[in-house]
Amino acid sequence: MTDSDNAFASLPQTWRAWITENLERGCSPLDMANSMARSGQHSMAAARAAIDAALRQRAGANGDVSAPAPAAASAFSAPRAMPYIDVSSNRIAAPDREVEVLFVLKKPQVILLGHVLSDEECDAIIAHCGTRYTRSTVTAEADGASVVHEGRTSEMAFIQRGETEVAERVDRRLAALAHWSPECSEPFQLQKYGVTQEYRPHYDWLDPDSAGHRAHLARGGQRLATFVLYLCDVEQGGGTVFPGLGLEVFPKKGNALWFLNTDGNHQPDPQTLHGGAPVVSGTKIIANKWLRQERYG
Ligand SMILES: O=C(O)CCC(=O)C(=O)O
């Protein structure tokens, strides 16, 4: 047995069982290494070495002759694909529309895009959802259920894939802008805020250490990036705020705010804390689009 194989074999039985079980469930090696490191019982390097060794052992047991040579193989060495917006020019030619780059914050990446939707598209999406809104919910950490929360007082409505031509068109446009398959994203979620309504600061990424979030991670993986589409202007208040960055973006009809929720290894980025400030006057309607690691639904 080589030293690197020993990294797995020398772990206590409970950790070996945990690694084996989670690999069988298809968990991401990096998420697993992070959880091991967060337990305080392993360094990140030791956790990665143990998971690599377990993966090699599995490949050997499955007779996988295509598995890379043991010493060189690592589940952690390859950079992972990320959605991205090409901001090398001040205007982006999406397939059916020219979009403006209004600002770029580099780290964490936050980009404001103008003219992403036409006024008619915004109006059509709002009209399509009509009166179907219900009180907004959040994902419960304990069991993943959708629950009403005092920190999110808006109302919400969903547009399923294929439900309306205009949403499909915008979906394809966003996918092209983000260089990401439209199938690796959640359906549009509309949020409507009346006066005083808000969504207090929170993260969009799903926490691999929360049992409730794990159920959602199993369906499409992590939320890598967020688009917030502003479907109307708001008279006063209702900005999208990033308290840790000192940044507030005010809604403007047709604009879209983009931010990455993870680092390049698909790990949650704690700098992405954000929220919807209370509306002071008027109504705010946005559509959220979350880009996932894998095909969703
Ligand atoms: O209302 C906003 O501006 C942000 C909304 C948001 O963060 C969310 O719905 O997750």
Ligand as a Chemical Component Dictionary entry (heavy atoms), coordinates in Angstrom:
data_LIG
# 
_chem_comp.id                   LIG 
_chem_comp.type                 NON-POLYMER 
_chem_comp.pdbx_formal_charge   0 
_chem_comp.three_letter_code    LIG 
# 
loop_
_chem_comp_atom.comp_id 
_chem_comp_atom.atom_id 
_chem_comp_atom.alt_atom_id 
_chem_comp_atom.type_symbol 
_chem_comp_atom.charge 
_chem_comp_atom.model_Cartn_x 
_chem_comp_atom.model_Cartn_y 
_chem_comp_atom.model_Cartn_z 
_chem_comp_atom.pdbx_ordinal 
LIG O1 O1 O 0 -35.223 41.653 -4.327 1  
LIG C1 C1 C 0 -34.050 41.686 -4.676 2  
LIG O2 O2 O 0 -33.542 42.670 -5.180 3  
LIG C2 C2 C 0 -33.177 40.472 -4.441 4  
LIG C3 C3 C 0 -34.002 39.218 -4.364 5  
LIG C4 C4 C 0 -33.259 38.050 -3.832 6  
LIG O3 O3 O 0 -32.167 38.173 -3.341 7  
LIG C5 C5 C 0 -33.869 36.721 -3.906 8  
LIG O4 O4 O 0 -35.060 36.620 -4.231 9  
LIG O5 O5 O 0 -33.144 35.740 -3.616 10 
# 
loop_
_chem_comp_bond.comp_id 
_chem_comp_bond.atom_id_1 
_chem_comp_bond.atom_id_2 
_chem_comp_bond.value_order 
_chem_comp_bond.pdbx_ordinal 
LIG O1 C1 DOUB 1 
LIG C1 O2 SING 2 
LIG C1 C2 SING 3 
LIG C2 C3 SING 4 
LIG C3 C4 SING 5 
LIG C4 O3 DOUB 6 
LIG C4 C5 SING 7 
LIG C5 O4 DOUB 8 
LIG C5 O5 SING 9 
# 
